[in-house]
Every structure is written in structure tokens, then in C-alpha cells.
């Protein structure tokens, strides 16, 4: 498929998990893909996967909370692949916790990565897209931005990212720029948070599946497919949308429905 043959994408947090899946999916649909991640080795490994399949790719390391370093990284990406036409704000971080137990430093760090980092990427790339009169942004938010499922700092930041998505869509549509958000539910990845949970309970994903009407948690490629659609011309009249990719989680309390309503 060549749906993204004219796309040059920048995917943050693409060293592993959802970000790597997004990078692979876009590349397989024809995009040139720039990978930015704090994990330099992981970013390079993702780019190597793409180039091994014959795709154009470039990797660099950057901390998205550092505006100066981020701008330099974006410059390097554009020097290697050309102007960025698609920004996927995927980089994220969370540390399982509750509101009463999270420390002040931890709160600020999660908000800085999950919200401010995405804003920094927008601040670097929106003027460039505006000057060219076109561009697409897909922000990876979360169902946590609409409902409370734990991780309060992460949830508050993702709620802010959804609103930021609407701000960009409203203010930059006149310049030919679209901005949407994808809201995943639980996704089966190997990130540190899930590894900790799996160490405590190896059946965590199977237990979580009970909450989802589709009967499973998401795979990274489920998210990647939604990103690819929103970034494509097939979604050319869609902007400002927060699209749940959650197996129906937000549609209703599936465990309650199953145990109390359907059984009765």
C-alpha cells in the first residue's frame, strides 16, 4: 500500500512499543519516517528495522522536554529526509500511582513529558507546516484523558493533550493543518509499567480483557492503524477529533453489564 507515499513522518517515542509499531506501519504504507526517542539505541534499532525492509528512515536521540535539543533533532531529521509533513506525538511516560501517593517531582515529570513535551514538538513544527500551507498532527492521548483509570498525573496530562488537540485544530485549520488525537485503552507492550504489573500478576492482560467488550486488550498495531487513517487523505475532512481505540471500554462498564445486567 502507498497511502503515505508523499508523507514524511516524525514519530516521537518510537524506540519501542506503540511508537515502533506506528513507525513500521507508516513506512510500510510508503512514508519516510524519522524516529526521535530519548533511548538512542532503541531509536536506531527501529530505524534499522525500517531500512532493512527498504524504507527511508532516520533516527536521532532527543529529550522532548528540552526545546533547544528538540529543535536541533528536528533539524537533523529534516536535513536527512526532507520537510516533516506528519507529526505523531507518541512519546509518553507514566509511573503507576495514586493521587495521595505521587510525589511533587514525579507529578511534574509526568506532566512535562506527556503534555509539555508534545507542546514542544508542536511549537517546533507548526510554524514550518504553516509556512508550507499543509501538515498533519496525530497526538497519542489516552482513554485516561476522559475517564479515571488510575495514574493521576498521566491522566491529567492526557486530558490536557486532548484539549491541546482541539486548540491546534481550531487555530491552524486555516493554514491547511489538521490535528487529531488517538485514545488507546490498555495496549499489550513491554514498557516498564506493564512489566512491573506482570511481575506481580502474570495474568494481568487476561484479567483486563474482561473489561473490554471486544474481549481483548489492544496490540500496538491497532493503534498504528488508527494513526495511519487519521494521517491520510482518507481523513482529509477530519480534525479536532479524539478517537478512542479502546475495544469499547468507554462505551460501558462491561464487567457490570456481564455480571449484573445480561445475567438477569
NORQUI-V40512 format. One record per backbone hydrogen bond with DSSP energy under -1.0 kcal/mol. NH is the residue of the N-H (numbers start at 1). CO is the residue of the C=O. E is the energy in kcal/mol with one decimal. If there is no record, write none. Layout:
# NORQUI-V40512
NH;CO;E
NH;CO;E
This chain:
# NORQUI-V40512
4;29;-3.1
5;2;-1.9
7;4;-1.7
9;32;-2.9
10;86;-2.7
11;34;-2.7
12;88;-2.2
13;36;-1.9
20;16;-1.8
21;17;-2.2
22;18;-2.5
23;19;-2.4
24;20;-2.6
25;21;-2.5
26;22;-2.7
27;23;-2.2
28;24;-2.4
30;27;-1.9
31;26;-2.4
32;7;-2.3
33;56;-2.2
34;9;-3.5
35;58;-3.2
36;11;-2.1
37;60;-1.4
40;38;-1.1
43;39;-2.5
44;40;-2.4
45;41;-2.1
46;42;-2.1
47;43;-2.4
48;44;-2.3
49;45;-1.8
50;46;-1.8
51;47;-2.7
52;48;-2.2
54;51;-1.5
55;50;-2.4
58;33;-1.9
60;35;-2.3
66;63;-2.1
70;66;-2.5
71;67;-2.6
72;68;-1.8
73;69;-2.0
74;70;-2.6
75;71;-2.3
76;72;-2.0
77;73;-2.1
78;74;-2.6
79;75;-2.2
80;76;-1.6
81;77;-2.5
82;78;-1.9
85;8;-2.4
86;8;-1.8
87;136;-2.5
88;10;-3.1
89;138;-1.8
90;88;-1.5
102;98;-1.6
107;103;-2.4
108;104;-2.3
109;105;-2.1
110;106;-2.3
111;107;-2.2
112;108;-2.4
113;109;-2.3
114;110;-2.6
115;111;-2.1
116;111;-2.0
117;112;-1.8
119;115;-2.1
120;116;-2.6
121;117;-1.9
122;118;-2.1
123;119;-2.9
124;120;-1.8
125;121;-2.3
126;122;-3.0
129;125;-2.5
130;126;-3.1
131;127;-2.0
132;128;-1.2
133;129;-1.1
134;129;-1.8
135;176;-1.3
136;85;-1.9
137;178;-2.2
138;87;-2.7
139;180;-2.8
140;89;-2.7
141;139;-1.1
141;182;-2.3
143;184;-2.3
145;142;-1.9
146;143;-2.0
147;143;-2.0
151;97;-1.2
155;151;-2.8
156;152;-2.5
157;153;-2.3
158;154;-2.5
159;155;-2.2
160;156;-1.9
161;157;-1.9
162;158;-1.9
163;159;-1.8
164;160;-2.5
165;161;-2.2
166;162;-1.6
167;163;-2.0
168;164;-2.5
169;165;-2.4
170;166;-2.3
171;167;-2.5
172;168;-2.6
175;172;-1.6
176;173;-2.0
177;172;-1.6
178;135;-2.2
180;137;-2.3
181;241;-3.2
182;139;-2.6
183;243;-3.2
185;245;-1.4
188;218;-3.2
189;187;-1.2
195;191;-2.3
196;192;-2.3
197;193;-1.8
198;194;-2.9
199;195;-2.0
200;196;-1.5
201;197;-2.4
204;201;-1.8
207;203;-2.2
208;204;-2.4
209;205;-1.7
210;207;-1.0
211;208;-2.1
212;209;-1.4
214;247;-1.6
215;212;-2.3
218;186;-2.4
222;219;-1.7
224;220;-2.0
225;221;-2.2
226;222;-1.2
227;223;-2.3
228;224;-2.5
229;225;-2.0
230;226;-2.4
231;227;-2.0
232;229;-1.3
235;232;-1.6
236;233;-1.7
238;235;-2.2
240;179;-3.2
243;181;-3.0
245;183;-2.8
249;246;-1.8
251;248;-1.2
254;252;-1.4
257;253;-2.8
258;254;-2.7
259;255;-2.7
260;256;-2.6
261;256;-1.0
262;257;-3.1
